[in-house]
Amino acid sequence: MAAIIDVQHVNKAFGGLKVINDCSIQVEQGSITGLIGPNGAGKSTLFNIIAGSLPLDSGQVLLDGEDITNRPANELFHKGLLRTFQIAHEFSHMTALENLMMVPPAQAGETLFNAWLKPSLVSRQEDEVRRRALEVIDFIGLHHVRNELAGNLSGGQKKLLELGRTMMTDARVVLLDEIAAGVNRTLLGDLVTNIERLNREMGYTFLVIEHDMDMIARLCDPVIVLAQGSVMVEGSIEEIQNNPQVIEAYFGAAS
């Protein structure tokens, strides 16, 4: 299967410290690929480079064969490359439903001209967006809190909402940054199930940074291990867990 994300020989340094060192990874279309490694391995830096929120020093990033190196995050959003964050970025003073309705770009009601002169267009589009948002909030299991202020949701509910926001666009690739952090086990099960459904039913490709090895084992194939800014090894979770280098550098460090 073809790579939808192709990172080629990327380097990134902060001052004199090289954080990403000649790193190359590929994420196959339709896969759920895990990215793990010890603290300081460069996982978040690599994520930020792919997502367009951090420029690289050298190398190249391709999205479905197109060079997106150093393209800004807002441009990548329109190309279907989205990311979530370890700490959810919700609009806390808006309801859960309104948070979803905010996502689709270029809505007619955003301009004063349309609001004054094309109210029927604005109203029709708002109805369509609301209908889509209700479908999404049902999908992620938050219908019971749809009218609750997002700031009042639990950590796990906020992560579900953030995942739902990716469904309000034409997402192709979603970068998940430690989505399990701060989530109780029940809601974590809901998150994992939704990720699996989005992958299986809607064709989403995921690249996942995660420290929860149970979640990685359930979701991800292949798994890429990063160490000191470079790829140490790539393979199935079974191969990774039985690799002596990984045990020493990652699992050993965590014990």
Backbone torsions as a table, in degrees:
resi	resn	phi	psi	omega
1	MET	NA	143.9	-175.3
2	ALA	-73.0	151.5	177.2
3	ALA	-79.9	130.1	174.6
4	ILE	-91.9	-29.3	171.1
5	ILE	-117.0	126.6	-179.1
6	ASP	-132.2	106.3	179.5
7	VAL	-99.5	121.8	-172.0
8	GLN	-121.8	112.1	170.3
9	HIS	51.0	50.0	-176.7
10	VAL	-84.1	138.3	175.9
11	ASN	-128.6	142.9	176.5
12	LYS	-151.6	128.5	177.8
13	ALA	-127.1	149.6	172.8
14	PHE	-117.4	108.4	-171.6
15	GLY	65.1	-126.0	178.5
16	GLY	-95.1	2.1	-176.1
17	LEU	-96.3	117.0	179.1
18	LYS	-86.2	114.5	-175.8
19	VAL	-94.6	-38.4	175.1
20	ILE	-116.8	126.5	-169.8
21	ASN	-126.3	98.4	177.4
22	ASP	49.0	51.6	-173.7
23	CYS	-93.0	130.0	176.5
24	SER	-131.1	126.2	174.2
25	ILE	-139.0	157.1	174.0
26	GLN	-129.4	140.3	176.2
27	VAL	-118.1	114.9	-177.1
28	GLU	-74.1	142.5	177.8
29	GLN	-58.8	132.3	178.6
30	GLY	85.1	2.0	-178.5
31	SER	-93.2	165.2	164.3
32	ILE	-117.3	101.3	-173.6
33	THR	-101.0	130.4	178.5
34	GLY	-94.0	145.4	176.0
35	LEU	-127.6	109.8	-176.7
36	ILE	-126.0	172.9	178.6
37	GLY	157.3	164.5	180.0
38	PRO	-65.7	161.7	175.6
39	ASN	-55.9	136.2	-179.1
40	GLY	85.4	6.7	-178.7
41	ALA	-73.6	-18.0	-180.0
42	GLY	104.6	11.0	-175.8
43	LYS	-61.3	-50.8	-177.5
44	SER	-67.1	-36.3	177.1
45	THR	-62.3	-45.1	178.6
46	LEU	-63.3	-41.7	176.1
47	PHE	-56.8	-47.9	-177.3
48	ASN	-64.7	-33.4	176.3
49	ILE	-66.5	-47.5	179.9
50	ILE	-62.2	-40.1	-175.3
51	ALA	-77.2	-7.6	177.1
52	GLY	86.1	12.2	-179.8
53	SER	-100.9	1.3	178.8
54	LEU	-148.5	125.6	-180.0
55	PRO	-74.6	146.7	175.0
56	LEU	-92.8	163.7	178.6
57	ASP	-87.2	-39.9	176.7
58	SER	-158.2	162.5	-176.2
59	GLY	108.4	-167.1	-173.4
60	GLN	-151.4	145.2	173.8
61	VAL	-124.4	127.6	179.6
62	LEU	-114.9	140.4	172.0
63	LEU	-116.2	109.0	-179.3
64	ASP	52.4	41.5	177.3
65	GLY	88.1	-9.5	-180.0
66	GLU	-94.8	134.3	179.1
67	ASP	-71.7	115.6	178.8
68	ILE	-116.3	18.8	-177.6
69	THR	-54.8	124.2	177.3
70	ASN	60.5	18.8	171.9
71	ARG	-72.2	143.3	-178.0
72	PRO	-70.6	156.8	-175.0
73	ALA	-60.1	-37.1	-178.5
74	ASN	-66.5	-31.8	176.7
75	GLU	-71.8	-39.8	178.6
76	LEU	-66.9	-31.9	175.7
77	PHE	-55.9	-43.7	-178.9
78	HIS	-73.3	-14.7	175.8
79	LYS	-93.7	0.4	176.5
80	GLY	92.0	14.3	176.5
81	LEU	-104.6	114.1	-175.9
82	LEU	-126.8	161.9	175.9
83	ARG	-138.7	152.5	168.5
84	THR	-106.6	172.1	-175.1
85	PHE	-123.7	154.0	177.7
86	GLN	-57.9	-39.9	172.9
87	ILE	-105.1	119.0	-174.9
88	ALA	-60.3	141.4	-177.9
89	HIS	-109.9	68.9	-179.3
90	GLU	-90.2	162.3	169.6
91	PHE	-86.9	100.2	-166.5
92	SER	-66.8	-26.0	-176.8
93	HIS	-97.3	12.7	173.5
94	MET	-115.9	156.1	179.4
95	THR	-70.8	166.1	177.3
96	ALA	-57.9	-43.7	-179.9
97	LEU	-63.9	-42.7	179.8
98	GLU	-64.3	-34.2	176.6
99	ASN	-59.2	-40.6	178.2
100	LEU	-69.8	-39.5	-177.9
101	MET	-67.7	-20.5	179.6
102	MET	-74.0	-18.0	-167.1
103	VAL	-73.6	-49.0	-174.3
104	PRO	-56.0	130.7	-177.3
105	PRO	-78.5	164.5	171.9
106	ALA	54.1	44.9	176.3
107	GLN	-76.7	142.8	-174.6
108	ALA	-58.5	-36.4	-176.5
109	GLY	-71.2	-3.8	-179.7
110	GLU	-75.5	-16.8	-179.5
111	THR	-107.3	140.6	179.4
112	LEU	-64.4	-33.3	179.4
113	PHE	-58.4	-50.2	-179.1
114	ASN	-66.8	-38.8	-179.6
115	ALA	-61.2	-35.4	-180.0
116	TRP	-83.3	-46.3	-168.2
117	LEU	-103.6	-14.8	-179.7
118	LYS	-131.9	54.1	-176.4
119	PRO	-62.7	-31.3	-179.9
120	SER	-68.1	-37.5	176.7
121	LEU	-63.6	-45.6	179.8
122	VAL	-60.6	-46.4	-178.1
123	SER	-64.1	-42.3	-179.2
124	ARG	-64.6	-42.4	-179.4
125	GLN	-69.0	-38.6	177.6
126	GLU	-62.0	-38.8	177.8
127	ASP	-63.3	-41.2	179.7
128	GLU	-65.7	-43.2	-179.8
129	VAL	-65.9	-41.1	179.5
130	ARG	-64.1	-41.6	178.9
131	ARG	-62.0	-42.4	177.5
132	ARG	-64.5	-42.3	-179.5
133	ALA	-63.0	-37.9	177.5
134	LEU	-66.5	-38.0	176.6
135	GLU	-63.6	-42.5	-179.0
136	VAL	-66.5	-43.4	-176.5
137	ILE	-68.3	-28.5	172.0
138	ASP	-68.8	-43.0	-178.8
139	PHE	-58.4	-43.8	-175.9
140	ILE	-87.6	1.1	173.7
141	GLY	77.8	28.6	-179.3
142	LEU	-115.4	20.0	-177.9
143	HIS	-58.2	-33.7	-176.6
144	HIS	-71.0	-16.0	178.1
145	VAL	-119.0	22.0	-174.7
146	ARG	-61.5	-30.1	-178.5
147	ASN	-102.0	10.0	176.8
148	GLU	-84.9	142.6	175.4
149	LEU	-60.0	135.0	-175.7
150	ALA	-61.2	-31.2	178.7
151	GLY	-65.1	-18.9	-179.7
152	ASN	-92.1	-4.9	-179.3
153	LEU	-73.1	156.6	175.0
154	SER	-71.2	167.4	179.7
155	GLY	-58.2	-41.6	179.6
156	GLY	-67.6	-39.1	178.0
157	GLN	-65.4	-35.7	177.3
158	LYS	-65.9	-37.3	177.3
159	LYS	-66.7	-39.8	175.9
160	LEU	-62.6	-41.4	179.2
161	LEU	-63.0	-41.5	179.5
162	GLU	-64.5	-38.6	175.2
163	LEU	-63.4	-40.1	178.0
164	GLY	-62.2	-33.0	-179.8
165	ARG	-64.2	-30.0	176.9
166	THR	-67.5	-23.5	-179.0
167	MET	-80.4	-10.5	179.6
168	MET	-86.2	4.4	179.0
169	THR	-127.6	179.0	174.5
170	ASP	-90.5	64.0	-176.4
171	ALA	-68.1	140.7	174.7
172	ARG	-116.3	-42.8	179.7
173	VAL	-130.2	131.7	178.3
174	VAL	-122.1	126.6	176.2
175	LEU	-95.7	117.5	-177.9
176	LEU	-103.4	117.5	-176.8
177	ASP	-104.4	100.3	176.7
178	GLU	47.1	55.7	-175.9
179	ILE	-68.2	-18.2	-179.9
180	ALA	-81.9	-13.2	-174.5
181	ALA	-61.4	124.7	176.7
182	GLY	75.6	13.3	-176.5
183	VAL	-107.1	131.9	178.2
184	ASN	-70.0	163.2	-170.4
185	ARG	-63.4	-34.1	-179.5
186	THR	-65.8	-50.9	179.9
187	LEU	-68.6	-29.0	176.5
188	LEU	-63.4	-39.1	175.4
189	GLY	-60.5	-39.9	177.3
190	ASP	-64.7	-41.2	179.1
191	LEU	-60.8	-48.2	-178.2
192	VAL	-62.2	-43.3	178.8
193	THR	-60.6	-42.2	179.7
194	ASN	-66.4	-38.3	177.4
195	ILE	-63.3	-43.9	178.3
196	GLU	-61.7	-41.4	179.7
197	ARG	-67.0	-42.2	178.7
198	LEU	-62.2	-37.6	177.9
199	ASN	-68.9	-47.3	-173.6
200	ARG	-77.2	-43.9	-171.8
201	GLU	-91.8	-28.1	-174.7
202	MET	-118.6	0.0	173.6
203	GLY	75.8	18.7	178.4
204	TYR	-65.8	141.4	168.7
205	THR	-101.1	135.8	-179.2
206	PHE	-123.1	141.2	165.2
207	LEU	-118.8	123.3	-167.2
208	VAL	-121.1	120.7	165.2
209	ILE	-93.0	127.2	-177.5
210	GLU	-159.3	141.0	175.1
211	HIS	-96.2	-15.3	179.6
212	ASP	-78.4	103.4	-174.5
213	MET	-69.9	-27.3	175.5
214	ASP	-64.0	-41.1	178.6
215	MET	-66.7	-43.0	177.7
216	ILE	-61.0	-43.7	-178.1
217	ALA	-63.3	-38.2	-178.9
218	ARG	-73.5	-40.2	-169.0
219	LEU	-92.8	-40.0	-156.7
220	CYS	-103.9	134.0	171.7
221	ASP	-160.3	108.4	10.6
222	PRO	-88.7	178.4	173.0
223	VAL	-119.6	131.1	178.3
224	ILE	-107.3	129.6	177.7
225	VAL	-103.8	123.0	178.7
226	LEU	-103.5	138.3	175.5
227	ALA	-146.9	128.2	-180.0
228	GLN	52.6	38.7	173.1
229	GLY	80.9	5.8	-179.4
230	SER	-131.8	160.8	176.8
231	VAL	-75.5	122.4	176.0
232	MET	-84.0	-47.7	-176.8
233	VAL	-161.9	156.2	176.2
234	GLU	-138.4	140.8	178.3
235	GLY	172.7	-167.2	176.3
236	SER	-71.2	165.0	-179.6
237	ILE	-61.9	-34.4	178.9
238	GLU	-65.4	-42.7	178.5
239	GLU	-64.9	-40.2	-179.6
240	ILE	-65.0	-46.1	-176.1
241	GLN	-67.6	-21.6	-179.6
242	ASN	-103.1	6.9	-178.9
243	ASN	-85.5	121.8	-176.5
244	PRO	-58.6	-37.5	179.3
245	GLN	-62.3	-42.7	-178.9
246	VAL	-68.1	-42.8	179.9
247	ILE	-57.9	-41.6	-179.3
248	GLU	-72.4	-45.7	-172.8
249	ALA	-80.4	-30.9	-171.7
250	TYR	-119.9	-65.3	-177.9
251	PHE	-65.7	-37.7	177.9
252	GLY	-64.8	-38.3	179.5
253	ALA	-67.8	-26.8	-176.9
254	ALA	-84.5	-13.5	-176.1
255	SER	-91.7	NA	NA
